[in-house]
Structures are given as C-alpha cells and as structure tokens.
Amino acid sequence: MKMTSLKLKQILQERLSNSQYHTSYNRDKDTFRVEWKESRQGITITLPSVVAKYNQRGEEAIEELVEHITEALKIMNEEHHLAGKEKNIFPVIRATSFPSKTKANKELIYKEHTAETRIYYALDLGKSYRLIDRELLDSEGWTEDRINEIATFNLRSLDCDYKKDTVADNDFYFIAKQDGYDASRILNEAFLEEMKANFTGEMAVAVPHQDVMIIADIQNKTGYDVLAQMNMKFFAEGRIPITSLPFIYEDKQLEPVFILAKNKPENQ
C-alpha cells in the first residue's frame, strides 16, 4: 500500500481514538495534532516525515509513533515530583539551537557546555523522560547547582561499554546503549580521561545524535576524514541530532573542530 499523508491521518485518527483526546489536521502545513481536551497540551506530527519513515520501515514506523504519542500525552497529564526520584535524574546533551522553553512556554533548566552543545536535565520515567523546567525545580525548592550535581553523579553510574572498529590504523569506539543517555556520557570526565590515557594518537569525541557517542584515537589524516564522514552520516540519521562537528579532547577540554577533507582539523 502506498502511504500518503491523508491515509496516515486516517490511521492515526483510528489508533488514537480516545474520548480524552482531541485530534486535528492542518492541510496547509500537512500536520496532525493530538492533544488533551481539557488542557489543550499535545503533540504535532509532521506527516510527510512519518510517510518517509513508513516507506523505509513499514508498519513498525507507525506503531513506534503511536507508542511515542501515547506515552508523551500520558506524561503531560501526570504530576511529577523530583523529591524521592533523585536516582532518576540525568543530564542530556542537546544542540545550542534546542529550545530553551517548552511549547507550553515553561523555561527549561540548562547549562552551557561547548560552543555547539548545552546540558539539559531529564526526569527518567521509564519508557520516556521529561525535561526539567523552572516551574518544577522551584516547586521542589531545588537549585540549579543541586540538579546538576545529582544528574552528574547519576551519569557516572551508567556503564560505558563500547564496540571498537579500526580503519587505516585509527581506532573508533562506539557507545550506543539506546538508553537515551549515550551522548550524555561525554560528561563523564573520568571515562574520557581513562580512554585518553590509553590512546597513542589525538583523541576526538563526537555526539552526532542523542543515541550514540564516538571516541576516536586518531593516528593519521585518514582518521580525520573517516570521523568526519561517519559523524555527518549519524547526524543526518539521528532522531534527536546534536552536532555534526566532532571535538578534539585535550587537557580535559572539548574543542569543536571543522575537519577538512584530506586535512588535519582546524579550530572552529
């Protein structure tokens, strides 16, 4: 069956039929919105992008979308607290272009990280998580320093198992646990220092999207080219893209770099 936006709209209307939901279709923007009737909080889906995923992955893409929408709406309708949930708070890396406010205009808590990235904070809810906003933080009487301290401590408890690949004498290490915090492991300084101690070349780190971190032991010019191509590919395919620029890791600092074809990197 060839999928179209209209067919997808009908499928979503059927699968999301719930007396508590209100659905609407914007023909001009080709979007489909699902929201709680009472609060009018909800999610807007850009239909052509889902059609493209359906053409690649079939029914699985729709099932995944419906599950995502249902879970997100459930979170929106729940009251959350931080007290007693300290072990479920983690940092998440996002691009500097990521919104600083929610669609409900609530100010998100974040900390500057590099020229390309910021650190936001998430309350893990199992299948998904909620980014922590100012209203939630203030209602608990917590400070930004406290949330950062707790999230950073919890991050260190996540394992950093990796897969290794070698290309033209350059070693590449991939962390992809699919737990929502793969890119966040770039904040685990002890882990980065351990890797650095065992490297013989220049160390580069990349977080192209939320669900992967790449660490590279660069020995030659080919290594830079491979890392650049790999990072761009991951960035283009990621569900939550972060940055297409890798970082050189030196003296516990991350420096974003442009990698020019056939050349060593130049600082941004």
C-alpha positions as CSV (number, residue, x, y, z in Angstrom):
1,M,0.0,0.0,0.0
2,K,1.4,3.4,-1.0
3,M,1.2,5.6,2.1
4,T,0.1,9.2,1.8
5,S,-0.5,12.0,4.3
6,L,-4.2,11.5,4.2
7,K,-4.0,7.8,4.7
8,L,-1.7,8.3,7.6
9,K,-4.0,10.8,9.1
10,Q,-6.9,8.3,9.0
11,I,-4.7,5.6,10.5
12,L,-3.7,7.9,13.4
13,Q,-7.2,9.0,14.0
14,E,-8.3,5.4,14.3
15,R,-5.5,4.3,16.6
16,L,-5.7,7.4,18.8
17,S,-9.4,7.4,19.2
18,N,-9.9,8.3,22.9
19,S,-12.6,10.3,24.5
20,Q,-10.0,12.3,26.3
21,Y,-8.1,13.2,23.1
22,H,-8.8,15.8,20.5
23,T,-7.3,15.4,17.1
24,S,-7.0,17.8,14.2
25,Y,-5.4,18.0,10.8
26,N,-3.8,21.1,9.2
27,R,-4.0,20.7,5.5
28,D,-1.8,23.7,4.7
29,K,1.1,22.6,7.0
30,D,0.4,18.9,6.4
31,T,0.5,18.2,10.2
32,F,-1.6,16.1,12.6
33,R,-2.1,17.2,16.2
34,V,-3.2,15.2,19.2
35,E,-3.9,16.9,22.5
36,W,-5.7,16.5,25.8
37,K,-9.2,18.1,25.5
38,E,-9.0,19.7,28.9
39,S,-5.5,21.2,28.9
40,R,-5.0,21.5,25.2
41,Q,-1.5,20.2,25.7
42,G,-0.4,17.9,22.9
43,I,1.9,16.9,20.1
44,T,2.0,18.0,16.5
45,I,3.2,15.4,13.9
46,T,4.7,16.4,10.6
47,L,3.1,13.8,8.3
48,P,5.5,13.8,5.3
49,S,8.4,12.8,7.6
50,V,6.4,9.9,9.0
51,V,5.4,8.8,5.5
52,A,9.1,8.7,4.6
53,K,9.8,6.5,7.6
54,Y,6.9,4.3,6.7
55,N,8.3,3.8,3.2
56,Q,11.6,2.7,4.8
57,R,10.4,0.6,7.7
58,G,6.7,-0.1,7.1
59,E,4.2,-0.8,9.9
60,E,6.8,-0.6,12.6
61,A,7.2,3.1,12.0
62,I,3.5,3.8,12.7
63,E,3.5,1.5,15.8
64,E,6.5,3.3,17.2
65,L,4.9,6.7,16.5
66,V,1.6,5.8,18.2
67,E,3.5,4.5,21.2
68,H,5.6,7.7,21.4
69,I,2.5,9.9,21.2
70,T,0.6,7.9,23.8
71,E,3.5,7.9,26.2
72,A,4.1,11.7,25.7
73,L,0.5,12.5,26.3
74,K,0.4,10.4,29.4
75,I,3.5,12.3,30.8
76,M,1.8,15.6,30.0
77,N,-1.2,14.6,32.1
78,E,0.7,13.4,35.1
79,E,2.0,15.4,38.1
80,H,5.7,14.9,38.6
81,H,8.0,15.4,41.6
82,L,11.8,15.4,42.0
83,A,11.9,14.5,45.7
84,G,12.2,10.8,46.1
85,K,13.2,10.4,42.4
86,E,16.8,11.6,42.7
87,K,18.2,8.4,41.2
88,N,16.1,9.1,38.0
89,I,17.6,12.4,37.2
90,F,20.2,12.5,34.3
91,P,21.8,15.1,32.1
92,V,21.0,15.2,28.4
93,I,23.1,16.8,25.7
94,R,21.3,19.0,23.1
95,A,22.4,21.4,20.4
96,T,22.6,25.1,21.3
97,S,19.7,25.6,18.8
98,F,17.5,23.4,21.0
99,P,14.5,25.4,22.5
100,S,15.1,27.0,25.9
101,K,11.3,26.8,26.6
102,T,8.6,24.1,26.3
103,K,5.7,24.5,23.9
104,A,3.7,25.4,27.0
105,N,6.2,28.3,27.4
106,K,7.9,26.9,30.5
107,E,11.5,27.8,30.9
108,L,13.8,24.7,30.7
109,I,16.8,24.3,33.0
110,Y,20.0,24.1,31.1
111,K,23.7,24.7,31.5
112,E,26.2,25.9,28.8
113,H,28.6,23.2,27.7
114,T,30.5,23.9,24.5
115,A,30.0,26.3,21.6
116,E,27.9,23.5,20.0
117,T,26.1,21.9,23.0
118,R,24.1,22.5,26.1
119,I,23.3,20.3,29.1
120,Y,19.6,19.9,29.9
121,Y,18.2,17.7,32.7
122,A,15.7,14.9,32.5
123,L,13.5,13.1,34.9
124,D,13.5,9.5,33.7
125,L,10.0,8.0,33.6
126,G,10.9,4.5,32.3
127,K,9.8,4.4,28.7
128,S,10.5,8.1,28.3
129,Y,11.6,11.2,30.2
130,R,10.5,14.7,30.9
131,L,12.9,17.6,30.7
132,I,13.1,19.6,33.9
133,D,11.7,23.1,33.8
134,R,12.0,26.1,36.1
135,E,8.5,25.6,37.5
136,L,9.2,22.0,38.6
137,L,12.5,23.0,40.0
138,D,11.1,25.9,42.0
139,S,8.1,23.8,43.3
140,E,10.6,21.5,44.9
141,G,12.8,24.3,46.3
142,W,15.8,23.0,44.4
143,T,18.7,25.0,42.9
144,E,20.3,24.5,39.5
145,D,23.5,23.5,41.2
146,R,21.7,20.7,43.1
147,I,20.1,19.4,39.9
148,N,23.4,19.4,38.1
149,E,25.2,17.7,41.0
150,I,22.6,14.9,41.2
151,A,22.4,14.4,37.4
152,T,26.2,14.3,37.1
153,F,26.5,11.8,39.9
154,N,23.9,9.5,38.4
155,L,25.6,9.7,35.0
156,R,28.7,8.1,36.4
157,S,26.6,5.0,37.4
158,L,25.9,4.3,33.7
159,D,28.2,1.8,32.1
160,C,30.3,2.8,29.2
161,D,30.6,-0.4,27.2
162,Y,31.7,0.1,23.7
163,K,32.2,-1.5,20.3
164,K,35.5,-1.0,18.6
165,D,36.3,-0.6,14.9
166,T,39.7,0.1,13.3
167,V,40.1,1.9,9.9
168,A,43.6,2.6,8.5
169,D,45.3,2.3,11.9
170,N,42.7,4.6,13.6
171,D,40.6,3.1,16.4
172,F,36.9,4.2,16.7
173,Y,34.9,3.3,19.8
174,F,31.1,3.4,19.7
175,I,28.8,3.8,22.7
176,A,25.2,3.1,21.7
177,K,23.3,1.6,24.7
178,Q,20.0,3.1,23.4
179,D,19.1,4.3,27.0
180,G,18.6,7.9,26.0
181,Y,21.9,9.0,27.6
182,D,24.6,7.8,25.1
183,A,25.6,11.3,24.1
184,S,25.4,12.3,27.8
185,R,28.4,10.1,28.5
186,I,30.6,12.9,27.0
187,L,30.1,14.5,30.5
188,N,31.8,11.5,32.2
189,E,35.2,13.1,32.6
190,A,36.7,10.0,34.4
191,F,35.8,7.8,31.5
192,L,37.2,10.3,28.9
193,E,40.4,10.5,30.9
194,E,40.7,6.8,31.1
195,M,40.3,6.5,27.3
196,K,42.8,9.3,26.8
197,A,45.4,7.6,29.0
198,N,45.3,4.5,26.7
199,F,45.4,6.4,23.4
200,T,48.6,6.9,21.4
201,G,47.2,9.4,18.9
202,E,45.0,12.5,19.2
203,M,41.7,11.9,20.9
204,A,38.5,13.1,19.3
205,V,34.9,12.8,20.6
206,A,31.7,13.1,18.6
207,V,28.0,13.2,19.7
208,P,26.1,13.4,16.3
209,H,22.8,12.5,17.9
210,Q,21.3,11.5,21.3
211,D,21.8,7.8,20.9
212,V,25.5,7.5,20.1
213,M,28.9,8.7,21.2
214,I,32.0,8.1,19.1
215,I,35.5,8.3,20.6
216,A,38.5,8.1,18.2
217,D,42.2,7.5,18.6
218,I,43.4,9.4,15.5
219,Q,46.7,8.3,14.1
220,N,46.7,9.9,10.6
221,K,44.9,12.1,8.1
222,T,42.6,9.3,7.0
223,G,41.3,9.1,10.6
224,Y,40.0,12.6,10.5
225,D,38.3,12.0,7.2
226,V,36.6,8.8,8.4
227,L,35.4,10.5,11.6
228,A,34.0,13.5,9.7
229,Q,32.1,11.3,7.2
230,M,30.9,9.0,10.0
231,N,29.7,11.9,12.1
232,M,27.8,13.6,9.3
233,K,26.0,10.3,8.4
234,F,25.0,9.7,12.1
235,F,23.9,13.4,12.4
236,A,21.7,13.2,9.4
237,E,20.0,9.9,10.5
238,G,19.6,10.7,14.3
239,R,16.2,11.0,15.9
240,I,17.5,13.9,18.0
241,P,20.5,15.3,16.2
242,I,23.0,17.2,18.3
243,T,26.1,18.4,16.3
244,S,27.9,17.4,13.1
245,L,31.1,18.8,14.4
246,P,33.4,16.5,16.4
247,F,35.5,17.7,19.3
248,I,39.2,17.4,20.0
249,Y,39.7,16.4,23.6
250,E,42.8,17.9,25.2
251,D,43.6,18.9,28.8
252,K,40.0,18.0,29.9
253,Q,38.6,20.5,27.3
254,L,36.4,19.8,24.3
255,E,37.1,22.0,21.3
256,P,34.7,21.8,18.3
257,V,36.5,21.5,15.0
258,F,35.8,21.6,11.3
259,I,37.5,18.6,9.6
260,L,38.5,19.5,6.1
261,A,38.8,16.6,3.6
262,K,42.3,15.2,3.5
263,N,43.5,17.6,6.2
264,K,44.0,17.8,9.9
265,P,41.3,19.8,11.6
266,E,41.3,23.5,12.0
267,N,39.7,25.0,15.1
268,Q,36.3,26.4,14.5
